[in-house]
Amino acid sequence: MEQLVARKSRLDLEKPRRSGKFGAMRWRANFFKDLVNSEGRASSSLQRSIEISGAKNIDHAVEVAKRRYERICHVPIWSLYADRLELESEEQRILYRPTHDEIASTRIPGRDKEVGRNARRGLHY
């Protein structure tokens, strides 16, 4: 437990820097994969931690974090590799999970081509 507290304090952000009245905040985006071990116990594994600065608001910070994770990790869709992301600033902490609608509307590269090709052959799923 002491180790977790020490790790958390090391990860704490310094006070968000704002330039002028409408300056942007600094965020830390932590991407987690939820796991269940053979005994049925749930745990989380940190996949990646990314610093976000220059985001205008929380929604913009979420979008920037998702796109940056995809670029850094060379993955087409972040939610295929991480189950949730947590955004932290000194002032707040936000948990974000993709909604079912977001997952359903996500275009997976290559999937449309396969469905189209199989449809022309008369194959249906």
Secondary structure, DSSP 8 states (H G I E B T S, - for coil): -HHHHHHHHHH--------STT--EEEEEEEEEEEE-TTS-EEEEEEEEEEEEEESSHHHHHHHHHHHHHHHHT-S-GGGT-SEEEEE-SS-EEEE---HHHHHH---TTHHHHHHHHHHTT---
